[in-house]
Amino acid sequence: MWLKEKFITHVAMEARGIWKPVFNILEDSFDVILVNARHVKNVTGRKTDVQDSEWLCKLLRSGLVRGTSSTIEVRELRDLTRYKRKLIQNVTSEKQRMEKNTGGCKYKLSSIASDTFGASGSRIIEELMKGKLNVEEMAELSKGRLRKRKEELKEALMERWRKTTSS
């Protein structure tokens, strides 16, 4: 490898863009330091990648680079954590979108159930999607605390039905 022929032992690279494949290739042969780009900013003005790499090299040789040389396990765990966070955000976004879209319908579960997507809410939503549910059947699908308020649930659903049919 060309870097080894030049007796390079350490590599510093900014953690931006597509750095993971390069990092993975180099980490077996060199001491690779991943640097936060904000910590190694050079003088402002016209910059190029070559100037940035020269500046990073000077900082590395001077011992002024603070970075992480994390293990592959730590990086994979971080990737999984970020992915999980993204999935949770997507689920939350879809739930909010569904709440918004059902706002114009005759059934607004959030006005009745504390957790629209809990056990009762999920059962009711499934039946609503089939399109065959009336107020009585919906109240029968309730569970737990909502089941104790079955009459209140029926009344709230009927009230909602009256408002949408009379307008």
N, C-alpha and C positions, 0 to 999 in steps of 0.2 A: 504494500500500500504506500502511496506517495507520501503521506504524512509520516509514516514510520521511517522512510528513507531520509526524511529531513529531521529525524530525531525529535519529533513532536511527542510530548507525553501528556499534555493537558489540552483540552478543548473547551472553550467557553462559547455558549450560544444563547441568543435571546429566545425567550419563551414566547414567540409570536409566530403566526402563520403556521406552516406545516413543519414543525420541528421534530415530532415524534419519530417518524421513520429514520431520520438522520441520527437522532439520539440513540435509537435502538441499535443501529448498525455500529456506531462508534463506541458505545459503552463497554463492549467486551475488550477493546484494544487500548482505550485511553481513559484518562480520568476526565470525565465530561461534567462540566458545571453548567447548570441551567440558570440563566440570569434573568431577573425581572427587567424588562426593557426600560421601565421608568427609573430604575436605580442607576442606570449607566448612560443617562442622556448626555450627549455631547453638546457643544455650543449650538444654539439655534441658527437657522439659516439654511442655505442649500446643502443638502446632505445626499450622499449616495451610500449604497450598500457596502462599497469598498471602504469608504471613510468610516462607516460604522464598525466594520470588522477590524480595521486598523486600531480604532479607539478601544474596542473591546480587548484586543490583543495587548495593548499597552497597559490597560487596567489589570489584566490577568497577570502579566509579567511583574507588575508592581505590587501584586497582592491586594489590590483594591476592589476585587470583585467578590461580592457576597452572593452566593447562589446556593442552589440545592443540587446535590447529586443523589437524588432519591433512587431507591431500588425499583425494579420493575413491578414488584408487588404493591408498593405504595402508589405508583402511577396508575396501575390497574384499579386499585381501590378508589382513587380520586375520580377516575373515569366513570366507574360504576356509580359513585355517589352523585356525580353531575348528571348522569343519565337518569337516575332515579328521581332527582329533583325536577328534571325536565318532564318526565312522565307524570309526576304529581301535578305540576303546573298545567299540563295538557288536560288531565282529568278534571281538575278544578275549573278550567276554562270551559270545557264541554258541559259540565254541570251548570255553570252560570248561564251559558247559552241556552240550555234546555229550560231553565227557570224563566229566562226572558221570553222565550218563544211560547211557553205555556201560559204566560201572563195574559194573553188575549183569549185564551180558551175559557170554558166554563169551570174548569177545575184548576184552582191555584193551590197546590198542596202546601206551599210554604206558609200560607195564611192559617193552616190548620195543624200541620205536623211540624214538630220542632226540627226534625231531620228528614227533608224531602227524599233523600236517597237512603234512608234507613230501611229496616225490614218491611214496615208497612208501606212506606212510600214506594219502594221498589216493586212490591207486589201490585200496588195500585197502578203504577206507571206501565207495568207489563200488560195489565188488562186494558188499560186505556189505549195502548198501541194496537190491541186487537180490535178495538172499536165497539165492543159489546157491553160495556159496563154502565150500569145505572147507579143511582145514589145508594140504594139499598145494598147492592153487591159490593160497592166500594167500601161501605162502612163495615161489611162483614170481613173484608180482607185485612182490616186493621189488627195490630198486635200490641201487646204490652200496654203502656200508658195510654196510647191512643185508643185502644179497645175500650178502656174504661170511660172514654169520652165519646162513645159511639153515637149517642143521640145528638150531642153537640156537633159532631162531625157531619151527621146527616143534615142537620139544620143549616150548617155553614155551606154545605154543598148545594142544598136546595136554594138557599139565598143567592148563591153565585149563579145558579141556573136561572132563577127568576130575573136577575139583572141582565144576563146576556140575551135572554129570549124577549124581554120587553123593549130592548133598545133597537 
